[in-house]
Amino acid sequence: MNIEQIFRMILRRVVGRAVNAGVDAGLDAVSKRARGKGRGKSQPMTEEERTAIEERERIRAIRQARRAKRDQGSD
């Protein structure tokens, strides 16, 4: 293996990682989310977001109650 082959192998990996990072960043930008980053204190929740969260929590509570009732009846 000569130096040119080693250089090409390293360059291929570096370019591949850079392309993957760019694609990930583009997908995150399109989907309007950032990986690993929270909302932050500077952006308060909108009323729609708050309502959606409350609705999900209500549905989750209903499902948990159904599961508990079903599990209790099977004993």
KOLSESE-180047 format. One line per field, with one value per residue: chain; residue number from 1; x, y, z of N, C-alpha, C, O, CB in turn; residue in one letter. Coordinates in steps of 0.2 Angstrom, whole numbers. Atoms other than C-alpha are relative to their C-alpha. Glycine has a CB too. Layout:
# KOLSESE-180047
ch = c(A  ...)
i = c(NUM  ...)
n.X = c(X  ...)
n.Y = c(Y  ...)
n.Z = c(Z  ...)
ca.X = c(X  ...)
ca.Y = c(Y  ...)
ca.Z = c(Z  ...)
c.X = c(X  ...)
c.Y = c(Y  ...)
c.Z = c(Z  ...)
o.X = c(X  ...)
o.Y = c(Y  ...)
o.Z = c(Z  ...)
cb.X = c(X  ...)
cb.Y = c(Y  ...)
cb.Z = c(Z  ...)
aa = c(a  ...)
//
This chain:
# KOLSESE-180047
ch = c(A  A  A  A  A  A  A  A  A  A  A  A  A  A  A  A  A  A  A  A  A  A  A  A  A  A  A  A  A  A  A  A  A  A  A  A  A  A  A  A  A  A  A  A  A  A  A  A  A  A  A  A  A  A  A  A  A  A  A  A  A  A  A  A  A  A  A  A  A  A  A  A  A  A  A)
i = c(1  2  3  4  5  6  7  8  9  10  11  12  13  14  15  16  17  18  19  20  21  22  23  24  25  26  27  28  29  30  31  32  33  34  35  36  37  38  39  40  41  42  43  44  45  46  47  48  49  50  51  52  53  54  55  56  57  58  59  60  61  62  63  64  65  66  67  68  69  70  71  72  73  74  75)
n.X = c(4  -4  2  6  6  1  3  7  4  1  4  6  4  1  6  7  2  3  6  5  2  4  6  3  2  5  6  2  2  6  5  0  -2  -7  -2  -3  1  7  4  -3  4  2  6  5  5  6  6  2  -5  2  6  -2  -4  5  4  -4  0  7  1  -4  4  6  -3  -3  5  3  -4  1  7  0  -5  4  6  -3  -2)
n.Y = c(-6  -6  -6  -3  4  -2  -7  1  3  -5  -6  3  0  -7  -3  3  -3  -7  1  2  -5  -5  2  0  -7  -3  3  -3  -6  1  3  -6  3  0  6  -1  -7  -1  -6  -6  -4  -6  2  3  5  -3  3  6  5  1  4  7  4  2  6  6  3  3  7  5  2  5  7  3  2  6  5  2  3  6  4  2  5  6  4)
n.Z = c(0  0  -4  4  -2  -7  1  2  -5  -6  3  1  -6  -2  4  -2  -6  1  4  -4  -4  4  2  -7  -1  4  -2  -6  2  3  -5  -5  -6  -1  -3  -7  -3  -3  1  -2  -4  3  4  -4  4  2  -2  4  -3  -7  1  3  -6  -5  3  0  -7  -1  4  -3  -7  2  2  -6  -4  3  -2  -7  0  3  -4  -7  2  2  -6)
ca.X = c(0  8  6  -7  -19  -17  -21  -36  -43  -41  -49  -63  -68  -66  -77  -90  -91  -93  -106  -116  -115  -121  -135  -140  -140  -150  -163  -164  -166  -180  -189  -186  -178  -160  -152  -148  -154  -169  -181  -171  -177  -178  -192  -208  -221  -235  -253  -255  -239  -246  -263  -255  -244  -259  -269  -255  -254  -273  -273  -258  -268  -283  -272  -263  -280  -287  -271  -273  -291  -287  -272  -283  -297  -285  -280)
ca.Y = c(0  16  34  39  24  29  47  42  31  44  58  46  44  63  68  55  61  79  74  65  79  91  80  78  97  100  87  95  112  106  97  113  103  103  87  87  105  109  123  135  148  162  153  151  138  144  141  128  118  119  112  98  93  93  82  70  68  66  52  44  44  36  22  19  18  5  -5  -5  -10  -24  -31  -31  -41  -54  -60)
ca.Z = c(0  -5  2  -12  -7  11  7  -3  10  24  12  8  26  30  16  20  37  32  19  32  44  31  26  45  47  32  38  55  47  36  50  61  75  82  88  107  110  121  120  130  142  129  119  130  124  114  118  104  111  129  123  113  128  139  127  125  144  145  132  141  158  149  142  158  167  154  156  175  173  161  171  187  178  172  189)
c.X = c(5  -4  -7  -6  -2  -4  -7  -5  -2  -5  -7  -4  -1  -6  -6  -3  -3  -6  -6  -2  -4  -7  -5  -2  -5  -7  -3  -3  -7  -6  -1  1  8  1  3  -1  -7  -3  4  -5  -2  -6  -6  -5  -6  -6  -2  5  -3  -6  2  3  -6  -5  3  0  -7  -1  5  -3  -5  3  3  -6  -3  5  0  -6  1  5  -3  -5  3  2  -5)
c.Y = c(6  6  3  -4  2  7  0  -3  5  6  -3  0  7  3  -3  2  7  0  -2  5  5  -2  0  7  2  -3  3  7  0  -2  5  -3  0  -6  2  7  0  6  6  5  6  -1  -3  -4  4  -3  -7  -6  -2  -5  -7  -4  -3  -6  -6  -3  -3  -7  -5  -3  -5  -7  -3  -3  -7  -6  -3  -4  -7  -5  -2  -5  -6  -5  -5)
c.Z = c(0  3  -4  2  7  0  -2  5  6  -3  -1  6  3  -4  1  6  0  -4  5  5  -3  -2  7  2  -4  2  6  -2  -3  5  6  7  0  5  7  3  2  -2  2  4  -4  -5  4  -5  -2  2  -3  3  7  -1  -3  5  5  -3  0  7  2  -3  4  7  -2  -1  6  5  -3  1  7  1  -3  3  6  -2  -2  5  2)
o.X = c(9  -9  -11  -11  -8  -9  -12  -11  -8  -10  -11  -10  -7  -10  -11  -9  -8  -11  -11  -8  -9  -12  -11  -8  -10  -12  -9  -8  -11  -11  -4  -3  11  -2  8  1  -12  0  4  -11  -7  -9  -6  -5  -9  -6  -4  2  -2  -7  -1  2  -5  -7  0  -1  -7  -4  2  -3  -6  0  2  -6  -5  2  -1  -6  -2  3  -2  -6  -1  4  -3)
o.Y = c(7  6  5  -1  3  8  3  -1  5  8  1  2  8  6  0  3  9  4  1  6  8  2  2  8  6  0  4  9  4  0  4  -2  0  -7  6  8  -2  10  11  4  10  4  -9  -3  9  -9  -12  -12  -8  -10  -12  -10  -8  -10  -11  -9  -8  -11  -11  -8  -9  -12  -9  -8  -11  -11  -9  -9  -12  -11  -8  -10  -11  -10  -9)
o.Z = c(4  5  0  3  8  4  1  5  8  0  0  6  5  -1  1  6  2  -3  4  6  0  -1  7  4  -2  1  7  1  -2  4  11  12  -5  10  8  8  -1  -6  -2  3  -2  -7  6  -11  2  5  0  4  8  3  0  5  7  1  1  8  6  0  4  8  2  1  6  7  0  2  8  4  0  4  9  3  -1  4  7)
cb.X = c(-5  2  5  1  2  6  4  0  4  6  3  0  5  7  2  2  5  6  1  3  7  4  0  4  7  1  1  6  5  0  2  -7  -3  3  5  7  2  1  -7  4  4  6  2  -4  -2  0  -6  2  7  -1  -5  5  5  -5  -2  7  2  -6  2  7  -2  -4  6  4  -6  0  7  1  -5  3  6  -3  -4  5  2)
cb.Y = c(0  2  5  -1  -7  0  5  -4  -6  3  2  -7  -4  4  -1  -8  0  4  -4  -7  3  2  -7  -3  4  -2  -7  1  4  -5  -7  3  -7  7  -4  -1  5  0  0  4  3  2  -4  6  -5  0  5  1  3  6  4  1  4  6  3  1  6  5  1  3  6  3  1  5  5  2  2  6  4  1  4  6  3  1  4)
cb.Z = c(6  -8  0  -7  -1  4  -4  -7  3  2  -6  -3  5  0  -8  0  6  -4  -6  4  3  -7  -2  5  -1  -7  1  5  -5  -6  3  0  2  3  -3  0  -5  8  3  -5  6  -5  -6  3  5  -8  0  -7  0  4  -5  -6  3  2  -8  -2  5  -2  -7  2  3  -6  -5  4  1  -8  -2  4  -3  -8  1  3  -5  -5  6)
aa = c(m  n  i  e  q  i  f  r  m  i  l  r  r  v  v  g  r  a  v  n  a  g  v  d  a  g  l  d  a  v  s  k  r  a  r  g  k  g  r  g  k  s  q  p  m  t  e  e  e  r  t  a  i  e  e  r  e  r  i  r  a  i  r  q  a  r  r  a  k  r  d  q  g  s  d)
//
